[in-house]
């Protein structure tokens, strides 16, 4: 998902609509769960023919899918063959509907308002500092039009606070994985 969603982010920033649309259509067709407990989430890894290598999601992929789709909506509109904003809202709404049933949780941990490492099982109990991009939540607050603007703004604040805790003040390094309080996950 990182490759596809990061590719979409690059394509939208370079105004490469055809590349963006091709990446999105492939990811939606082969990677996105359309129903079931993981509805809205993406298979983390697939072979080039679409065969899944993994059924589970990786939270940073979803983060970039949502944000790049919102950028595409703002750049190209939603009436050129893909309703980009509706696609971003589908991912957000699907995530927010997760209750923990079957071990599947929201992308953003409900108690801590921080992104999960993965929104399933054990991986929902911690985070990866490299996944924290507070500005993305501000984009969601401003343009997702999903009725959660205040929530996304709070997530941006919490994410910035988290980064100050997780990043070493002298070295600038952070752990690969950490607890939601910023301490190292052993």
C-alpha positions as CSV (number, residue, x, y, z in Angstrom):
1,X,0.0,0.0,0.0
2,X,2.9,2.4,0.7
3,X,4.1,2.0,-2.9
4,X,0.6,2.6,-4.4
5,X,-0.5,5.4,-2.1
6,X,2.9,7.2,-2.2
7,X,2.9,6.9,-6.0
8,X,-0.6,8.5,-6.0
9,X,0.7,11.3,-3.8
10,X,3.6,11.9,-6.2
11,X,1.3,11.7,-9.2
12,X,-1.2,14.3,-7.8
13,X,1.6,16.7,-6.9
14,X,2.9,16.5,-10.4
15,X,-0.6,16.8,-11.9
16,X,-0.3,13.4,-13.5
17,X,-4.0,12.4,-13.5
18,X,-3.7,9.4,-15.8
19,X,-1.0,7.9,-13.7
20,X,-2.9,8.7,-10.5
21,X,-6.1,7.2,-11.9
22,X,-4.4,4.0,-13.0
23,X,-2.7,3.5,-9.6
24,X,-6.0,4.2,-7.8
25,X,-8.1,1.8,-10.0
26,X,-5.5,-1.0,-9.5
27,X,-5.4,-0.4,-5.8
28,X,-9.1,-0.3,-5.4
29,X,-9.7,-3.4,-7.6
30,X,-7.0,-5.6,-6.2
31,X,-6.1,-4.3,-2.8
32,X,-9.1,-2.7,-1.1
33,X,-11.5,-4.8,0.9
34,X,-15.0,-3.9,-0.3
35,X,-16.9,-5.8,2.5
36,X,-16.4,-7.8,5.6
37,X,-14.5,-6.8,8.8
38,X,-11.7,-5.0,6.9
39,X,-14.1,-3.1,4.6
40,X,-12.4,0.1,3.3
41,X,-8.9,-1.1,4.3
42,X,-6.3,-2.3,1.8
43,X,-4.3,-5.5,1.5
44,X,-0.8,-4.4,2.5
45,X,1.0,-6.3,-0.3
46,X,0.0,-7.9,-3.6
47,X,1.9,-9.5,-6.4
48,X,1.8,-7.6,-9.8
49,X,-1.1,-9.8,-11.0
50,X,-3.1,-8.7,-7.9
51,X,-2.6,-11.9,-5.9
52,X,-2.5,-10.9,-2.3
53,X,0.7,-11.5,-0.3
54,X,-1.0,-10.3,2.8
55,X,-4.7,-9.6,3.6
56,X,-4.0,-7.1,6.4
57,X,-3.6,-3.4,6.1
58,X,-0.8,-1.0,7.0
59,X,-2.0,2.3,8.4
60,X,0.4,4.5,6.6
61,X,-0.9,3.3,3.3
62,X,-4.5,4.3,4.2
63,X,-3.2,7.6,5.5
64,X,-1.7,8.4,2.1
65,X,-4.6,7.0,0.1
66,X,-7.0,9.3,1.9
67,X,-4.9,12.4,1.6
68,X,-3.9,11.9,-2.0
69,X,-7.6,11.3,-2.9
70,X,-8.5,14.6,-1.2
71,X,-5.7,16.4,-3.1
72,X,-7.0,14.8,-6.4
73,X,-10.5,16.0,-5.6
74,X,-9.3,19.6,-5.1
75,X,-7.1,19.5,-8.2
76,X,-9.2,17.7,-10.8
77,X,-12.8,17.7,-9.3
78,X,-15.0,14.7,-8.7
79,X,-16.7,14.4,-12.1
80,X,-13.9,13.3,-14.4
81,X,-14.5,9.5,-14.0
82,X,-13.6,9.0,-10.3
83,X,-15.3,10.7,-7.4
84,X,-12.1,11.2,-5.4
85,X,-13.7,12.8,-2.4
86,X,-16.3,10.0,-2.1
87,X,-13.5,7.4,-2.3
88,X,-11.6,9.2,0.5
89,X,-14.7,9.4,2.6
90,X,-15.4,5.7,2.1
91,X,-12.0,4.9,3.6
92,X,-12.5,7.3,6.5
93,X,-16.1,6.2,7.2
94,X,-15.2,2.5,7.0
95,X,-12.4,3.0,9.4
96,X,-14.5,5.0,11.9
97,X,-17.2,2.3,11.8
98,X,-14.7,-0.3,13.2
99,X,-15.5,-1.5,16.7
100,X,-12.7,-3.9,17.4
101,X,-14.9,-6.8,16.4
102,X,-12.8,-9.6,14.9
103,X,-9.7,-7.6,16.0
104,X,-10.2,-4.9,13.5
105,X,-10.0,-1.3,14.8
106,X,-10.1,2.2,13.5
107,X,-7.1,3.5,11.7
108,X,-6.7,6.1,14.4
109,X,-6.7,4.6,18.0
110,X,-10.0,5.9,19.5
111,X,-8.5,6.5,23.0
112,X,-5.2,8.1,22.0
113,X,-6.3,9.7,18.7
114,X,-3.0,8.5,17.2
115,X,-2.4,6.4,14.1
116,X,-2.0,2.7,14.8
117,X,0.8,0.6,13.4
118,X,-1.8,-1.6,11.8
119,X,-5.5,-1.4,12.7
120,X,-5.7,-5.1,13.4
121,X,-4.8,-7.3,16.4
122,X,-1.6,-6.7,18.3
123,X,-0.5,-3.9,15.9
124,X,-3.4,-1.7,17.0
125,X,-1.8,-1.5,20.4
126,X,1.1,0.6,19.3
127,X,2.3,3.1,16.7
128,X,5.1,3.9,14.4
129,X,6.5,7.5,14.7
130,X,7.2,7.6,10.9
131,X,3.5,7.3,10.3
132,X,2.7,10.6,12.1
133,X,2.0,13.3,9.6
134,X,-0.1,15.8,11.5
135,X,-0.6,18.1,8.4
136,X,-2.6,15.3,6.8
137,X,-5.2,15.5,9.6
138,X,-5.4,19.2,8.9
139,X,-6.1,18.4,5.3
140,X,-8.8,16.0,6.3
141,X,-10.3,18.6,8.7
142,X,-10.4,21.2,5.9
143,X,-11.5,19.1,2.9
144,X,-12.8,15.6,3.8
145,X,-16.3,17.0,4.5
146,X,-17.0,13.9,6.6
147,X,-18.4,15.8,9.6
148,X,-15.3,15.1,11.7
149,X,-13.3,18.3,11.2
150,X,-12.9,19.0,14.9
151,X,-11.8,15.4,15.6
152,X,-9.2,15.6,12.8
153,X,-7.8,18.8,14.2
154,X,-7.5,17.2,17.6
155,X,-5.7,14.3,16.0
156,X,-3.2,16.8,14.5
157,X,-2.5,18.3,17.9
158,X,-2.1,14.9,19.5
159,X,0.2,13.7,16.8
160,X,2.4,16.8,17.2
161,X,2.5,16.2,20.9
162,X,3.4,12.6,20.4
163,X,6.3,13.4,18.1
164,X,7.8,15.7,20.7
165,X,7.7,12.8,23.2
166,X,9.0,10.1,20.7
167,X,11.8,12.0,19.1
168,X,15.0,12.3,21.0
169,X,15.8,16.0,21.7
170,X,19.5,15.7,20.9
171,X,19.8,13.1,18.2
172,X,16.4,13.7,16.4
173,X,16.0,9.9,16.2
174,X,12.9,8.1,17.1
175,X,12.1,4.4,17.8
176,X,10.8,2.2,15.0
177,X,7.8,1.3,17.1
178,X,6.5,3.0,20.2
179,X,3.8,3.0,22.8
180,X,1.2,5.8,22.4
181,X,3.0,7.7,25.1
182,X,6.1,7.9,22.9
183,X,8.2,5.4,24.8
184,X,10.1,2.6,23.0
185,X,8.1,-0.5,22.3
186,X,10.4,-3.4,23.4
